[in-house]
Every structure is written in C-alpha cells, then in structure tokens.
Amino acid sequence: MTITTPRHAAATKPVDTAAIDALVARLDLEEKVALVSGADFWTTVPLEKIGLRAMVLSDGPAGVRGPLWDERSPSINLPSATALASSWDPSLAYRYGAVAAAEARRKGVDVVLGPTINLHRSPLGGRHFEAFSEDPELTGSLAAAYVSGLQDNGVAATPKHYVANDSETDRFTVDVHASERALRELYLAPFERTVTEAGTWAIMSAYNSVDGVTMSENDLLETPLNSEWGFDGVVVSDWTGVRSLGSAPASQDLAMPGPAPAWSAALVEAVRDGRVAEADVDRKVARLLALAVRVGALGEEALAPAPVDGVSFSREAETEGIVLLDNDGTLPLDAASLTRVAVIGHNARDSRTQGGGSATVLPEHTVSPLEGLRLALPEATIDYAVGAIVQEGVAELPLERLTNPRTGDPGLVATFLDADGAELFTEDRRSTALVWFGGDAPVTTASQLVLTTTYTPEATEQLRLGFATGLHGRLFVDGVLLVDEQPVVVGNDLGAALLAPPSATGAFAAQADVAVELRAEFDLSPSENGLGAISVTVGRAPDDSDPDALIAQAVEAARAADVAVVVVGTNSKVESEGWDRSDLTLPGRQDELVRAVAAVNPRTVVIVNSGAPVLLPWSDEVAAVLLGWFGGQEMGNALADVLLGVAEPGGRLSTTWAAALDDVPVLDVTPVDGVLRYEEGIHIGYRAWLRSGATPAYWFGHGLGYTSWSIDGGEVSGDVASPRVSGTATNTGDRAGKHVVQVYAERPDSSVDRPVRWLVGSAVVRAGAGESVAWEVALPARVFAHWADGWQVEPGDVTLRIGSSVVNLVDEHVVTIAAGTSR
C-alpha cells in the first residue's frame, strides 16, 4: 500500500481502495464487527494480522484532552469556539486546528472529536460556547478552515453533531422536526463545507432524531452526506448514540464507546441469521481502514505536525476574538497614568476559561483577569473585591494548600478499595477535582474510592467544605464526620450528572494556616456504573458573606480607583453540556454590582466572561464593555493587552445579543411530547431579528476597535454565476488596526421566502494608520440559491450590501443572477 502525505494536502491524500478491500477480505466476521464496535471508551480495536494498530479518539474542540482525564497530563486550553468565531478569520481557525493537531499527536491521539458546528438557533442553548455562530456561512467557512488545519497535520477532524443538535434539553431523545429547506440551507450547510472544501475524514452523528428517526439510523447519513457530497470518511456515533441494530444497515460506521452493546455480539448474530447483510459491515470496515491509513494507524506513519507554541497562540487567539461592544473613549487605558486600579468580580479572580462538559481540558495553568492586570501593571496598586458571588456548588481546593500524606508533595492520595476494604489501586493526584474516564483505575470493579490529603486553610472562618458527585460520600475533617450524603442528581442526562454533579457541604471552624486532615470516602456501585466513568470534586462552597457588604466593599474600592474593571460572567450551572438555559440573566447580584460601581466611578470598564449571550441592562451606564468569552488559559494576559492598548480588540459578534429575553424571536428549546419543531424555518439569528422588527442590544457582526475605517470603491466583477465583490479599506485613525468587511445579500422582490438580509461573505483586513488595503470576497452561486427539491437559483437582481455589521452598511451594488441549478 503506497501512501503519500504532502503537507497542506492531507485532506485529499489518496487511499488505495483495492488494497483496503483486500484487507477487509482477510478478516472474519467477528473481527470486522469488533472493529466497528469500538474497543473501550476512547480506542478502536487493533488487528495485528493486517498491521492495524488501535486508533485513539479524544474530546477537544478547544484543546485536546487525550484519552485520560488527568491533571498530571495537562493540555493547552484554547479560547472557546465563540471566541474563535468572533475573529471572523479562517486563517486563524486554520492555525487553531494546527495547534490542536500538535496537541493531539503529543498525546497520542489520532481523531479529534470536533469542531462543534451546530448553530446558535436559540440563545438559550446551553452548549453554544462550543459552537461557532448563528450563521451558516460564517460557521461553514471557519469549520472548513479548522478541519484543514487538523488534517493537513495528519490528525482526523470530526465535525459534530450531525445534525440539528442545536440545544440540550432531552438531547438523547428529542425529535427535531425541520423543513428540508431549513436543514439544507442552515443546519447541514456547515457540515457540507467540511466535506466538500476540507475533505473531513470523520463526522459525528448526533443523539437526537430528525423527523422521527434517530440520527445513528437516519437516511441523512447517506443522503446528502455520502451520495451528494462525496463523503468517504467514518461516521462516529456520539457516545452511546448507537442504540439498536437499526443502525447497522445505515451509514453509521463506528459505535462508541466500545464494545458497543447494540452491535458487538448482537451484530454478529444478526449477520449470521440474515437480518443484516455482511456487505453493510464490510462497508463500515473499509471506511475505518481508510481512516487508519490517513492517520498513520495502517501503513506509513502519519505526518508529524509542525511544532507550535500553543500558549502564545492561545493568547493571540483570545485577543483576536475579544469584542469591544461599547467605548466612550476610556479604552485603551494609559498604563503610565494608572496608580490605583479596582478589579472587581468573582470571575475576575476565578474566571471561566472554558465551558463545562466533555470539551473540558486540564491546562497546566490559567491566567485570570486579576492576575493579568497585576502582571501588566506592576507599579500600580491593584485592589480586588469579589463584589458578588457567582459560583454554585463546591470549587476545588488550591493545590498549594494541599499536602500529599504519602509523598509530602502538593496533592492527595486516591485509593480504590474492594468490598472487603483491600487496596486495589492507589495513585498520587494533584487536584481535588477528579474524573476517571478509562485508564488503569478499577472504576468498574472497586467498591470504594478514598481521597486523603492535608489541607491548610487560608483564613480563620466558618468554612464550608464538601463534595460534588453523584455518588454517596462522606467527608471527615481531622477524623470527625462533616458530611454524609448522596447529592441528588436532577434529570437523566448521564453526561451532565458526571461532569456537573450536585454538591453537599458542611461547616467547621477553620483556623488560618492550621492544617487539617481530610478524608473523603465515596461508595462505588460497579453494576450501576454503565459509563465506566466517575467524577468527584472535594472543595469549598461559595462565600456566604452578607451580599450587601460585598457590594459595599466593591464600591469603596471603585471610589478610590483611577479606573474600575468589573468582570461579570456565568457559572457551570448556566453554561454547560447537558442542559439549556432558562433565561439570559447574569447569575447572582452581578447586575446590581455593576450599577453600584458605575455610580461612583465614571471610568468603569466591564468585561463579560461568558461563552454565549447574556443580558447587559447597565451597558449605557458604564464607560466600556468588552466580551472576553471563555478565553482560554491566557485570557487574563490577553484582556490586559487589550485594556492597555497593547493589542487591538479583534472580535466582531458571531451571534446576536438581546436586550431583553422577551424580544428574542426564536427562543424555544423545550420539546413538546418529545418533539421540537423548528417552525421558524430559515429565519434564525439576525435573520429572525430583522424579520420581527425587534431591536437587539448588539447586532450580528458588531464590534469596535481602537481606530476608524472607511470602505471605498467597492465594485463587482466576474460572471453572473459567480461574481466577486472587491474594494479598498482605509484605516483613517492614528494607530494600526483590524477590520472585518462584511457582505450581505438582499432580494426584497423575490418570489421565494427569503431572509431580509443574509451574509454571503466577509474579509479580514489589517492596516497601519492612514494605510489603505484591498479586499475581495468571492461569491459562489450557492450563496444566492435556495433549496426546493434541489438547489435552485432564481433569476433576477440581487442587492449586495457592504459594511461592518448586519445593519451598519455603507455601500451597495446590484448584481443580476442567471436562472439555473447549483451544486
């Protein structure tokens, strides 16, 4: 088998199909079924007789965790997908994918389970931080670039979740009803581009059903994915997403985790008695072997990714995605003139660098906004006040306050015991937030997990300690029982129960710098641990100080400061895999905090630490508002760079932000009798806002910089089937900057139901002060087409509008489109 892997051409790397077919013929039925049924939580089955090693899959849209959830094997924590999308920059998305590829290979991973390219249909979607945008054009362009960045470096991408998995409520069972036109023009479109433009090697099927058929058995896996788009890769199930033998004749290729009970022995039996054709299994095996060739698990080794500085890239990517929503001229701050700065907010100190759920990675370190400003302003006095509590549940204990009783190093001892109390397995860990997915720990056979450490409190106080888990646990402090409880898991989402479980706590009188012995015991039920995974966090509950006093302390800090930087944000109970949101309000008393601070300091700058839209009812009362998103491990340094003008806030909104929940035109994420109806059709996001006539707080595409721009001389060229629009952008300010030129189409006289306006392309431009640069956006015929039993192009005039947001438009051109069909 001859394989060539030219750099930047990996996605089109040829696979010898005849050689693959010959290998399939050498396998018996049991071997073939074992291969398509998975080996364990993260790997496929090796088949030594044909030279096939196991392939390793890993979560990782914003970093690559690897097959072990272990803080001793840290990963680069990149900014969230919403931060990346706000850059509007496919070249940055390509580099993002390349960084992920380097991380994957460092951790022995062949297949990265990402990017997530579902759309922001409703702002209540709880997992939107992990997806790019409400717009299919922007999502598709960034997704194709991300996939190419991964695969040009020899690692498979897995765009997910195919398809219409745009919310989390009842995600395992919800049946989405959407028109074929909406599916084609919106929800399938980004997946199509990862196939036709980037040649993705894998795609993940979703948990949900579409029009009554669960996605692992749905005809959409064949048409359009294979038959129309030419996909020749592997369809991987979402974990436990293959539920029956009904998926065997479908174009579902790999069931995970393995050995998948719905296939495995049941599939062997079904082939033997004729219920499933062996040819259906052979087709799946051939695709898996082709994937193995591509990633270097069969034949020649895969391309070694180029070395990258992931930490520096994380900082750069965050600055490119930070959106400056409002600015009265206060920003950028002059570092030399700052003598006293108030930094306020729970999230200023305990920032969220990533969203919750399976996308979680474990970085070696993170930089909070508070730490970033302290590093950037070493001569200034930085006063910190928490202001308002955001945290819910327990937070892990600081590593520097823990002593492993066995080694004397920072950390704890984790021991698994059998039913008789005998030791089965012991390891030294460096965190009190622990998850076991795979690995050597006997999570499926042990009867008890015991954690022991010495903890030195920081303050003299009534300290609430406890644990977060779905297991029955007991916590002892110096041998005295403090908590004996099984937190009650709400709902039946196994992933949410594992990765964001409820807490139980108790209080004791802590003395500053006086060490106590902690022992936590958790009862394991091997027969009930269907996922083969457990999670426990031992930690402290939120500060329960007088909330009025916390705000008063923040106000006094702000009153004495040259500038007040308030960081507001969400917590893991608001934005996480496994559930949707009930509203868009910031948790706790953060809105009240911002207003109180702004009332005493007119130079109040607010940083929003969320992965998706929240309400900002005080935005016109403060000097500036920045969106920091879930900004990755370098978030604090990147925000300091932007606040002090070292870097330009490079982001533009990739989704619309509402001023009030009642204004949102598409909101529903709750199934009725198991069905979620996409009754809005093709009108979601800014399309729905424009159609409804309501005005949001901030429109799609909006974002300010530290300089000013003019867009001049736009013109249309090319033929009527595929025109190009181009022009010149001039930086009219006094410093270098970045701008995003956005091109929208309108057809108000169309005979077809269309959006008022829709994005057809964009271009990132950068220029020095006074400099002009050229830009060009190619417009393939598809951007003007609509779906009606095929792609149809309505003849007539289309108006192209050019500007810096969906409503801030400065130039227009009319192009005439010829009739016809379009691929």
Residue pairs with C-beta under 8 A, 6 or more apart in sequence:
1 16
1 19
1 293
1 298
1 299
2 16
3 13
3 14
3 15
3 16
3 293
3 299
3 300
4 13
4 14
5 13
5 154
5 300
5 302
5 303
6 13
7 152
7 153
7 303
8 152
9 152
10 151
10 152
10 153
10 154
10 294
10 303
11 147
11 148
11 151
11 152
11 198
11 199
11 200
11 201
12 199
13 294
15 232
15 290
15 293
15 294
16 293
17 286
17 290
20 286
20 289
20 290
20 293
21 286
23 50
23 289
23 298
24 32
24 282
24 285
24 286
24 289
26 49
26 50
27 35
27 47
27 50
27 285
29 268
29 271
29 272
29 278
29 281
30 268
31 45
31 47
32 281
32 282
32 284
32 285
33 263
33 264
33 267
33 268
33 271
33 281
34 45
34 259
34 264
35 44
35 45
35 47
35 52
35 285
35 288
36 253
36 254
36 255
36 263
36 267
36 281
36 284
36 285
36 288
37 45
37 255
37 258
37 259
37 260
37 263
37 264
37 267
38 44
38 45
38 254
38 255
38 256
38 257
38 258
38 259
38 260
39 45
39 46
39 54
39 258
39 259
40 257
40 258
40 259
40 438
40 532
41 67
41 256
41 257
41 258
41 437
41 438
41 532
41 533
42 56
42 57
42 58
42 67
42 257
42 437
42 438
43 54
43 55
43 56
43 57
43 67
43 258
44 54
44 55
44 57
44 254
44 258
44 288
45 54
45 258
46 52
46 53
46 54
50 289
50 298
51 298
51 299
52 289
52 292
52 297
52 298
53 292
53 297
53 298
54 297
55 110
55 111
55 291
55 292
55 295
55 297
56 67
56 108
56 109
56 110
56 111
57 67
57 109
57 110
57 111
57 112
57 113
57 158
57 236
57 256
58 64
58 65
58 66
58 67
58 104
58 107
58 109
58 111
58 112
58 113
59 65
59 113
59 114
59 358
59 359
59 360
59 361
60 75
60 100
60 103
60 104
60 109
60 112
60 113
60 114
60 359
60 361
61 81
61 112
61 113
61 114
61 115
61 116
61 130
61 359
62 77
62 78
62 79
62 80
62 81
62 114
62 130
62 354
62 359
62 361
62 630
62 632
63 75
63 76
63 77
63 78
63 100
63 103
63 354
63 361
63 363
63 632
64 75
64 76
64 100
64 103
64 104
64 107
64 109
64 112
64 361
65 75
65 107
65 360
65 361
65 362
66 73
66 75
66 107
66 108
66 109
67 107
67 108
67 109
67 437
67 438
67 439
68 437
68 438
68 439
69 360
69 362
69 435
69 436
69 437
70 362
70 439
71 362
71 429
71 430
71 431
71 433
72 429
72 430
73 107
73 362
74 362
74 363
74 364
75 103
75 107
75 361
75 362
75 363
76 99
76 103
76 310
76 311
76 313
76 314
76 361
76 363
76 633
77 314
77 353
77 354
77 361
77 362
77 363
77 366
77 632
77 633
78 84
78 96
78 99
78 100
78 310
78 313
78 314
78 317
78 632
79 314
79 317
79 318
79 321
79 629
79 630
79 631
79 632
79 635
80 129
80 130
80 354
80 355
80 611
80 629
80 630
80 631
80 632
81 115
81 116
81 129
81 130
81 131
81 132
82 128
82 129
82 131
82 132
82 133
82 321
82 611
82 612
82 629
82 630
82 654
82 655
83 317
83 318
83 321
83 322
83 629
83 630
83 631
83 632
83 651
84 92
84 93
84 96
84 132
84 142
84 146
84 317
84 321
85 132
85 133
85 138
85 139
85 142
85 321
85 654
86 320
86 321
86 322
86 323
86 627
86 629
86 651
86 652
86 653
86 654
86 703
87 93
87 317
87 320
87 321
87 650
87 651
87 764
88 138
88 651
88 652
88 654
88 740
88 762
88 764
89 320
89 650
89 764
90 141
90 142
90 144
90 145
91 145
91 764
92 317
92 320
93 142
93 143
93 145
93 146
93 149
94 145
94 146
94 148
94 149
95 149
95 313
96 146
96 149
96 313
96 317
97 115
97 145
97 146
97 147
97 148
97 149
97 150
97 151
97 153
97 157
98 149
98 150
98 152
98 153
98 305
98 306
98 308
99 149
99 308
99 310
99 313
100 112
100 114
100 146
100 149
100 150
100 155
101 112
101 149
101 150
101 151
101 152
101 153
101 154
101 155
101 305
102 153
102 305
102 306
102 307
102 308
102 310
103 109
103 310
104 110
104 112
104 150
104 155
104 305
105 153
105 154
105 155
105 302
105 304
105 305
109 155
110 155
110 156
110 295
110 296
110 297
110 302
111 155
111 156
111 158
111 201
111 202
111 236
111 291
111 295
112 150
112 155
112 156
112 157
112 158
113 158
113 160
113 204
113 236
113 358
114 146
114 157
114 158
114 159
114 160
114 359
115 132
115 142
115 143
115 146
115 147
115 157
115 159
115 160
116 127
116 130
116 131
116 132
116 159
116 160
116 161
116 359
117 131
117 132
117 139
117 140
117 143
117 159
117 160
117 190
117 191
117 194
118 127
118 131
118 160
118 161
118 163
118 164
118 165
118 166
118 187
119 131
119 133
119 134
119 135
119 136
119 139
119 166
119 186
119 187
119 190
119 684
119 685
120 128
120 131
120 133
120 134
120 166
120 612
120 655
120 684
120 685
121 134
121 166
121 167
121 666
121 669
121 678
121 684
121 685
122 166
122 167
122 580
122 664
122 666
122 667
122 668
122 669
123 581
123 584
123 612
123 613
123 655
123 656
123 657
123 658
123 664
123 667
124 167
124 580
124 581
124 582
124 583
124 584
124 667
124 669
125 131
125 166
125 167
125 168
125 580
125 581
125 612
125 669
126 167
126 168
126 574
126 575
126 576
126 577
126 578
126 579
126 580
126 581
127 167
127 168
127 355
127 357
127 575
127 576
127 577
128 575
128 611
128 612
128 655
129 354
129 355
129 575
129 610
129 611
129 612
129 629
129 630
130 355
130 357
130 359
130 577
130 611
131 139
132 138
132 139
132 142
132 143
132 190
132 654
133 139
133 142
133 654
133 655
133 685
134 654
134 655
134 656
134 684
134 685
134 686
134 700
135 654
135 655
135 685
135 686
135 700
135 758
135 759
136 185
136 186
136 187
136 189
136 190
137 189
137 758
137 759
137 760
137 761
137 783
138 654
138 759
138 762
139 189
139 190
140 189
140 190
140 192
140 193
140 194
141 193
141 762
143 159
143 190
143 191
143 193
143 194
143 198
144 193
144 194
144 197
144 198
145 198
146 157
147 157
147 159
147 194
147 198
147 199
147 200
148 197
148 198
150 156
150 157
151 157
151 198
151 199
151 200
151 201
151 294
152 303
153 303
153 305
153 306
154 294
154 295
154 296
154 302
154 303
154 304
154 305
155 295
155 302
155 305
156 200
156 201
156 202
156 233
156 291
156 294
156 295
157 194
157 198
157 200
157 201
157 202
158 200
158 202
158 203
158 204
158 236
159 190
159 191
159 194
159 200
159 203
159 204
160 203
160 204
160 206
160 238
161 204
161 205
161 206
161 207
161 208
161 215
161 238
162 191
162 203
162 204
162 205
162 206
162 215
162 220
162 221
162 225
162 235
163 183
163 187
163 188
163 191
163 206
163 210
163 215
163 220
164 176
164 178
164 183
164 187
164 206
164 208
164 210
164 678
165 171
165 206
165 207
165 208
165 215
166 187
167 174
167 580
167 669
167 676
168 493
168 577
168 578
168 579
168 580
168 669
169 579
169 580
169 669
169 670
169 671
169 676
170 671
170 674
171 207
171 208
171 493
171 578
172 207
172 208
172 493
173 207
173 208
173 209
173 674
174 208
174 209
174 671
174 674
174 675
174 676
175 208
175 209
175 210
175 211
175 212
175 671
175 674
175 675
175 676
176 208
176 209
176 210
176 211
176 675
176 676
176 678
177 210
177 211
177 675
177 676
177 677
177 678
178 187
178 210
178 211
178 677
178 678
179 678
179 681
180 787
181 681
181 682
181 786
181 787
181 788
182 678
182 681
182 682
183 210
183 220
184 224
184 787
184 791
185 682
185 786
185 787
186 682
186 684
188 220
188 224
191 203
191 225
192 224
192 229
194 200
194 203
195 203
195 225
195 229
195 230
195 231
196 229
196 230
200 231
200 233
201 233
201 234
201 291
201 294
201 295
202 233
202 234
202 235
202 236
202 291
203 225
203 231
203 233
203 234
203 235
203 236
204 235
204 236
204 237
204 238
205 215
205 216
205 218
205 221
205 235
205 236
205 237
205 238
205 241
205 252
206 215
206 238
206 241
207 214
207 215
207 238
207 241
208 214
208 215
209 215
209 218
210 218
210 220
213 219
214 241
214 243
214 246
214 247
215 221
215 241
216 237
216 241
216 242
216 243
216 247
216 250
216 252
216 255
217 244
217 246
217 247
217 250
217 252
218 250
219 250
221 235
221 250
221 251
221 252
222 250
222 251
225 231
225 235
225 251
226 232
226 251
232 287
232 290
233 287
233 290
233 291
234 253
234 254
234 287
234 288
234 290
234 291
235 251
235 252
235 253
235 254
236 253
236 254
236 256
237 247
237 252
237 254
237 255
237 256
237 260
239 256
239 257
239 358
239 495
240 257
240 494
240 531
241 255
242 252
242 255
242 260
242 262
242 263
243 262
244 262
245 262
245 263
245 266
245 267
245 270
245 275
245 276
247 255
247 262
247 263
248 263
248 267
248 270
248 276
248 280
248 281
249 276
249 277
249 280
252 284
253 283
253 284
253 287
253 288
254 284
254 288
255 262
255 263
257 532
258 264
267 276
267 281
270 276
271 277
271 278
271 281
289 298
291 297
292 298
292 299
293 299
294 302
295 302
296 302
296 303
311 633
311 634
314 632
314 633
314 634
315 632
315 634
315 637
315 638
315 641
316 638
317 632
318 628
318 629
318 631
318 632
318 634
318 635
318 638
318 639
319 638
319 641
319 642
319 647
319 648
319 649
319 650
320 650
320 651
320 738
321 629
321 631
321 650
321 651
322 626
322 627
322 628
322 629
322 631
322 638
322 639
322 642
322 649
322 650
322 651
323 626
323 627
323 649
323 651
323 652
323 653
323 702
323 703
324 331
324 624
324 625
324 626
324 642
324 649
324 651
324 703
324 704
324 705
324 706
325 616
325 619
325 625
325 626
325 627
325 657
325 698
325 702
325 703
325 704
326 619
326 620
326 622
326 624
326 625
326 704
327 623
327 624
327 625
327 704
328 623
328 624
330 563
330 603
330 605
330 623
330 624
331 605
331 623
331 624
331 626
331 642
331 643
331 645
331 706
332 642
332 643
332 644
332 645
332 706
333 563
333 605
333 643
333 644
333 645
334 644
334 645
335 376
335 377
335 380
335 644
337 562
338 377
338 380
338 562
338 563
339 380
339 381
339 562
340 380
340 381
340 383
340 560
340 561
340 562
341 373
341 377
341 380
341 381
341 382
341 383
341 561
341 562
341 563
341 564
341 565
342 383
342 384
342 385
342 554
342 557
342 558
342 560
342 561
342 563
342 564
342 565
342 597
342 601
343 369
343 370
343 373
343 382
343 383
343 384
343 385
343 565
343 567
344 384
344 385
344 386
344 387
344 554
344 557
344 558
344 564
344 565
344 566
344 567
344 593
344 597
345 386
345 387
345 388
345 390
345 566
345 567
345 568
345 569
345 590
345 593
346 386
346 387
346 388
346 389
346 390
346 391
346 567
346 569
346 588
347 369
347 390
347 567
347 568
347 569
347 609
348 368
348 369
348 370
348 384
348 565
348 566
348 567
348 607
349 368
349 370
349 384
349 386
350 368
350 390
350 391
350 395
351 366
351 368
351 369
351 567
351 569
351 609
351 631
351 635
351 636
352 569
352 570
352 571
352 572
352 609
352 610
352 611
352 630
353 363
353 366
353 630
353 631
353 632
353 633
353 635
354 360
354 361
354 630
354 632
355 575
355 576
355 577
355 611
355 630
356 499
356 500
356 572
356 575
356 576
356 577
356 578
357 495
357 496
357 499
357 500
357 576
357 577
357 578
358 495
358 499
358 577
359 577
360 499
362 431
363 633
364 633
365 633
366 633
366 635
366 636
367 375
367 633
367 634
367 635
367 636
367 637
368 635
368 636
369 565
369 567
369 607
369 609
369 628
369 635
369 636
369 639
369 640
370 382
370 384
370 567
370 636
371 636
372 635
372 636
372 637
372 638
372 639
372 640
373 382
373 565
373 636
373 639
373 640
373 643
374 382
375 636
375 637
375 640
376 637
376 640
376 641
376 644
376 646
377 640
377 644
383 557
383 560
383 561
384 557
385 550
385 553
385 554
385 556
385 557
386 543
386 550
386 553
386 554
387 550
387 551
387 553
387 554
387 566
387 590
387 593
387 597
388 547
388 550
388 551
388 554
388 588
388 589
388 590
388 592
388 593
389 542
389 543
389 544
389 547
389 550
389 588
389 589
390 568
390 569
390 570
390 571
390 587
390 588
390 590
391 542
391 571
392 542
392 571
392 572
392 573
392 587
393 468
393 502
393 503
393 541
393 572
393 573
394 465
394 466
394 467
394 468
394 503
394 505
394 537
394 538
394 539
394 540
394 541
395 537
395 539
395 540
395 542
396 431
396 432
396 433
396 537
396 538
396 539
397 432
397 455
397 538
397 539
397 540
398 458
399 410
399 411
399 430
399 431
400 410
401 455
401 456
401 457
401 458
402 410
402 411
402 412
402 432
402 453
402 454
402 455
403 409
403 410
403 411
403 453
403 454
403 455
403 456
403 515
404 410
404 411
404 412
404 413
404 428
404 453
405 413
405 452
405 453
405 454
405 517
406 413
406 428
407 428
409 428
410 430
411 428
411 429
411 430
411 431
411 453
412 428
412 429
412 432
412 451
412 452
412 453
413 426
413 427
413 428
413 429
413 451
413 452
413 453
414 426
414 427
414 428
414 429
414 434
414 441
414 449
414 450
414 451
415 423
415 425
415 426
415 449
415 450
415 451
415 452
416 423
416 424
416 425
416 426
416 441
416 442
416 443
416 446
416 448
416 449
416 450
416 524
417 423
417 424
417 446
417 447
417 448
417 449
417 450
418 424
418 445
418 446
418 447
419 447
421 448
424 442
424 445
424 446
425 440
425 441
425 442
425 446
427 441
432 451
432 453
432 537
432 538
432 539
433 537
433 539
434 451
434 535
434 536
434 537
435 498
435 499
435 533
435 534
435 535
436 443
436 533
436 534
436 535
437 532
437 533
438 532
438 533
443 524
443 529
443 532
443 533
443 534
444 526
444 529
444 532
445 526
446 524
446 526
447 523
447 524
447 526
448 521
448 522
448 523
448 524
449 471
449 521
449 522
449 524
449 534
449 536
450 519
450 520
450 521
450 522
451 518
451 519
451 520
451 522
451 536
451 538
452 517
452 518
452 519
452 520
453 517
453 518
454 515
454 516
454 517
454 518
455 515
455 516
455 517
455 518
456 513
456 514
456 515
456 516
457 463
457 510
457 511
457 512
457 513
457 514
457 516
458 512
458 513
459 510
459 512
460 510
460 511
460 512
461 510
462 507
462 508
462 509
462 510
463 507
463 508
463 509
463 510
463 540
464 505
464 506
464 507
464 540
464 541
464 544
465 475
465 477
465 482
465 483
465 505
465 506
465 507
465 508
465 518
465 538
465 539
465 540
465 541
466 475
466 482
466 483
466 503
466 504
466 505
466 506
466 538
466 539
466 540
466 541
467 473
467 475
467 483
467 487
467 503
467 504
467 520
467 522
467 536
467 537
467 538
467 539
468 487
468 501
468 502
468 503
468 536
468 537
468 539
469 487
469 501
469 522
469 534
469 535
469 536
469 537
470 486
470 487
470 489
470 497
470 498
470 501
470 502
470 535
471 486
471 522
471 523
471 524
471 534
471 536
472 485
472 486
472 522
472 523
473 483
473 484
473 485
473 486
473 504
473 520
473 521
473 522
473 523
473 536
474 481
474 483
474 484
474 520
474 521
475 481
475 482
475 483
475 506
475 518
475 519
475 520
475 538
476 482
476 517
476 518
476 519
476 520
476 521
477 508
477 516
477 517
477 518
478 516
478 517
479 517
479 519
480 508
482 506
482 508
483 504
483 505
483 506
485 504
486 504
487 501
487 502
487 503
487 504
488 502
489 497
489 501
489 502
490 502
491 497
491 578
491 579
493 578
493 579
494 530
494 531
495 577
495 578
496 576
496 577
496 578
496 579
497 578
498 531
498 533
498 534
498 535
499 535
499 576
499 577
499 578
500 572
500 573
500 576
500 577
500 578
501 535
501 537
503 541
505 541
510 516
518 538
520 536
520 538
522 534
522 536
524 534
543 550
547 589
551 589
551 592
551 593
551 596
554 566
554 593
554 596
554 597
555 596
555 597
555 599
555 600
557 564
558 564
558 597
558 600
558 601
558 604
559 600
559 601
561 601
562 603
563 601
563 603
563 604
563 605
564 597
564 598
564 601
564 603
564 604
564 605
565 605
565 606
565 607
565 643
566 593
566 594
566 597
566 604
566 605
566 606
566 607
566 622
567 606
567 607
567 609
567 628
568 586
568 590
568 593
568 594
568 606
568 607
568 608
568 609
568 614
569 586
569 590
569 608
569 609
569 610
570 586
570 587
570 609
570 610
570 611
570 614
571 587
573 587
574 581
574 587
574 610
575 581
575 610
575 611
575 612
580 669
580 670
583 661
584 613
584 614
584 615
584 658
584 661
585 591
585 614
585 615
585 661
586 614
586 615
591 615
591 617
591 618
594 604
594 606
594 618
594 621
594 622
595 618
595 621
597 604
598 604
598 618
598 621
598 622
599 621
602 623
603 623
604 621
604 622
604 623
605 622
605 623
605 624
605 625
605 626
605 643
606 616
606 618
606 619
606 622
606 624
606 625
606 626
607 626
607 627
607 628
607 639
608 614
608 616
608 625
608 626
608 627
608 628
609 628
609 629
609 630
609 631
609 635
610 627
610 629
610 630
611 629
611 630
612 655
613 655
613 656
613 657
613 658
614 657
615 658
615 659
615 660
615 661
615 697
616 625
616 657
616 697
617 659
619 625
619 697
626 639
626 642
626 643
626 649
627 651
627 653
628 635
628 638
628 639
631 638
631 639
632 638
638 647
640 646
641 647
642 648
642 649
645 706
645 735
648 705
648 706
648 707
648 736
648 737
648 738
649 703
649 704
649 705
649 706
650 705
650 738
651 703
652 701
652 702
652 703
652 740
652 742
652 804
652 805
653 698
653 699
653 700
653 701
653 702
653 703
653 805
654 700
655 685
655 700
656 685
656 686
656 689
656 696
656 698
656 699
656 700
657 696
657 697
657 698
658 664
658 696
658 697
659 695
659 696
659 697
661 667
663 694
663 695
663 696
665 680
665 683
665 688
665 689
665 691
665 692
665 694
666 680
666 683
666 684
666 685
666 688
668 676
669 676
670 676
680 688
681 753
682 753
682 754
682 755
683 691
683 755
685 700
686 699
686 700
686 701
686 757
686 806
687 755
687 756
687 757
687 758
689 695
689 696
689 699
690 755
690 756
690 757
690 806
691 755
691 756
699 805
699 806
699 807
699 808
700 759
700 805
700 806
701 740
701 742
701 759
701 803
701 804
701 805
701 806
701 808
702 804
702 805
702 808
703 740
703 804
703 805
705 737
705 738
705 739
706 733
706 735
706 737
707 731
707 732
707 733
707 734
707 735
707 736
707 737
707 769
708 731
708 732
708 733
709 729
709 730
709 731
709 732
709 733
709 737
709 739
709 804
710 729
710 730
710 732
711 727
711 728
711 729
711 730
711 741
711 802
711 803
711 804
711 810
711 811
712 727
712 728
712 729
712 730
713 727
713 728
714 725
714 726
714 727
714 802
714 811
714 813
715 725
715 726
715 727
715 813
716 723
716 724
716 725
716 800
716 813
716 815
717 723
717 724
717 725
717 726
718 724
718 778
720 815
720 816
720 817
720 818
721 781
721 818
721 820
722 778
722 779
722 780
722 781
723 779
723 815
724 776
724 777
724 778
724 779
725 743
725 761
725 776
725 777
725 779
725 800
725 802
725 813
726 774
726 775
726 776
726 777
727 741
727 774
727 775
727 802
727 811
728 772
728 773
728 774
728 775
729 739
729 741
729 765
729 767
729 772
729 773
729 774
729 775
730 767
730 770
730 771
730 772
730 773
731 737
731 739
731 767
731 768
731 769
731 770
731 771
731 772
732 770
733 769
734 769
735 769
736 766
736 767
736 768
736 769
737 766
737 767
738 764
738 765
738 766
739 764
739 765
739 766
739 767
739 804
740 762
740 763
740 764
740 765
740 804
741 762
741 763
741 764
741 765
741 775
741 777
741 802
741 803
741 804
742 759
742 762
742 802
742 803
742 804
742 805
742 806
743 759
743 760
743 761
743 762
743 777
743 779
743 800
743 801
743 802
744 757
744 758
744 759
744 760
744 800
744 801
744 802
744 803
744 806
744 809
745 757
745 758
745 760
745 783
745 784
745 798
745 799
745 800
745 801
746 756
746 757
746 798
746 799
746 801
747 754
747 794
747 796
747 797
747 798
747 799
748 756
748 799
749 796
749 797
750 794
750 796
751 794
752 786
752 788
752 794
754 786
757 801
757 806
759 806
760 777
760 779
760 783
760 784
760 800
761 777
761 778
761 779
761 783
762 777
763 775
763 776
763 777
765 773
765 775
766 773
767 773
779 800
780 822
781 793
781 817
781 820
781 822
782 791
782 822
782 823
784 793
784 794
784 798
784 817
784 822
785 791
785 792
785 793
785 821
785 822
786 792
786 794
790 821
791 821
791 822
791 823
792 821
792 822
793 817
793 818
793 819
793 820
793 821
793 822
794 817
794 819
795 816
795 817
795 818
795 819
796 816
796 817
797 814
797 815
797 816
797 817
798 814
798 815
798 816
798 817
799 812
799 813
799 814
800 812
800 813
800 814
800 815
801 809
801 811
801 812
802 809
802 810
802 811
802 812
802 813
803 809
803 810
803 811
804 810
